[in-house]
Amino acid sequence: MAQRKQYDQAIVIGGSVGGIFAARVLADFFDRVTIVESEHLSSDAKQRKNIPQGNHAHTLLIRGGRLINQYFPGTIDRLVAAGAVPVDMGHDIRWHHFGGWKAHWDDDMIGTFLSRPLVESELASAIKRFPNIEIREQTKAESLIVNEGENRVQGIRIQNKNGECEEIRGDLVIDTTGHNSLTLQQLKSENIPFDEVPIKVSYASRIYRQPTSLPPWKVLMIAQGAPSKRAGVIFPLEGGRWIATLGAYAGEAPPKTHDEFMAVARALPVPDLYRAISEAEPMSDVTTYRFPRDIRHRYDKLKNPLGGLVVLGDALCRLNPLYGQGMAAVAVESDLLRELVQKWSKTGEAFSPAFSRKYFKQAIKRTSPAWQGATLEDLRFFKDEVDLPLSTRIQQWYTRRMHLAAIDSPEVSKTFYRVANLLDPPTDLFKPSIAARVLTHGSATTEGLEIREPATSAS
Ligand SMILES: Cc1cc2nc3c(=O)[nH]c(=O)nc-3n(C[C@H](O)[C@H](O)[C@H](O)COP(=O)(O)OP(=O)(O)OC[C@H]3O[C@@H](n4cnc5c(N)ncnc54)[C@H](O)[C@@H]3O)c2cc1C
């Protein structure tokens, strides 16, 4: 017979990456964890209706990949066996950024490139192997059950797959329902404070069969940086495919047809992406997506947050997808949840408002590097409309110089990759050896910069 755990029942609403991560963490402390998911979670890598972002390029940052392997050992190997592509981050990526190619560097940082449906199906299969995790699929959470007197969430009301209403009671409820979060809908009248940058990003993506003669890169990224609004990437996918995604900032419309897609690709500052897709066979039509804003909900600022409730993933903080941080942020928040529940379980206390307050404060702190990194870049598009604080303008000035220095310096380039992959804190970009290169770098502007081949550690 299984040994009793510290707590009885946890409820996780949403069965995407956030829900699966949260459930995995809680399974070590609760006798039973119930995931409530409105769709069917397939073990085949299929596109889901509620995850439209699955049609677009997805990268798994190194920090996210490491946390996946920590909680679901062997996952990265299984993904690679299923066709995911290992990428030597220092050499296999060709990244044109701020007017030049980022320098190559040596290290053992290996990224994994694959489709979003493959990540989801692998995680869904992994979570189904836990005996104390129950998944209620095709079941919609309708509302939180709140005990007003104790200011605590005590469970949820659901509509099960037969259309019947039920209640599930639990010690802790985790909302991972994404950007249309159930908690926000229910607490509308509370006016939860939020931070936002209305960046209005658009995506257009198309899948291609890889050509037989491959270019000298596995991943291609082209982003000129503000004020240029267009960016483009090609990522490898399982099954010998490529996904080409054209992104745009600040309200630019996405291309919708073959001709529009090719025209936008052709207008990128370097021809590499256009050339590559011109020689590859399309396997899909163009799919589009619009992302309105970076937003984080400041439950941490509530004087009296509801006890027994945690909000995690996009439901808490939704970041510009062009920086690929969403899944890693989910993993970081889940890791925090594990730490706090472990601490709490030692005292035997219930999940009071004090627990929720602690979680929300720490979650904002730990996702702050991702938020700062994304919004610092996004705010460049608002320099004529918003009076940015001096500290933001200084950081933007510095990071622009840092990107220019990363064209020539393998050390600066590698440090940036490590920070962008959430492995090291942003303060590493300011450490003396990097600052010296950034501040003495000759060019502070991309104008007139000739396009050169990436520098390497040896150059
Ligand atoms: C175009 C695009 C590209 C992106 N690219 C990347 C990338 O390259 N790398 C990266 O890391 N991130 C990327 N992201 C972000 C990433 O997709 C999200 O951060 C991540 O999916 C968040 O996971 P989540 O579990 O919090 O929410 P979601 O993935 O949105 O999942 C929410 C889940 O809750 C379920 N649900 C909702 N309401 C209910 C309810 N009432 N009852 C039951 N179930 C419910 C839904 O069916 C769904 O399964 C991208 C996002 C977009 C839009």
The ligand as an ORCA input file, in Angstrom:
! r2SCAN-3c Opt
* xyz 0 1
  C       2.623     32.167    -31.116
  C       3.269     31.700    -29.840
  C       4.553     31.176    -29.868
  C       5.159     30.781    -28.672
  N       6.442     30.316    -28.714
  C       7.022     29.872    -27.569
  C       8.337     29.339    -27.580
  O       9.031     29.335    -28.597
  N       8.848     28.871    -26.411
  C       8.142     28.906    -25.242
  O       8.652     28.460    -24.207
  N       6.912     29.434    -25.192
  C       6.329     29.910    -26.319
  N       5.073     30.433    -26.273
  C       4.408     30.551    -24.953
  C       3.859     29.213    -24.484
  O       3.077     28.641    -25.507
  C       3.019     29.450    -23.224
  O       3.774     30.215    -22.322
  C       2.623     28.139    -22.549
  O       1.793     27.381    -23.375
  C       1.869     28.441    -21.255
  O       1.394     27.246    -20.720
  P       0.160     27.231    -19.727
  O       0.016     25.803    -19.308
  O       0.318     28.271    -18.710
  O      -1.105     27.684    -20.602
  P      -1.689     27.115    -21.949
  O      -0.657     26.408    -22.717
  O      -2.420     28.237    -22.595
  O      -2.759     26.021    -21.496
  C      -3.945     26.296    -20.825
  C      -4.711     24.969    -20.705
  O      -5.866     25.156    -19.872
  C      -6.980     24.525    -20.464
  N      -8.177     25.232    -19.966
  C      -8.463     26.549    -20.141
  N      -9.597     26.870    -19.478
  C     -10.017     25.732    -18.859
  C     -11.117     25.423    -18.004
  N     -12.008     26.349    -17.649
  N     -11.254     24.155    -17.558
  C     -10.340     23.204    -17.901
  N      -9.279     23.442    -18.697
  C      -9.120     24.688    -19.168
  C      -6.739     24.644    -21.956
  O      -7.456     23.680    -22.692
  C      -5.235     24.432    -22.032
  O      -4.907     23.076    -22.134
  C       4.453     30.862    -27.441
  C       3.161     31.389    -27.420
  C       2.586     31.825    -28.596
  C       1.211     32.436    -28.529
*
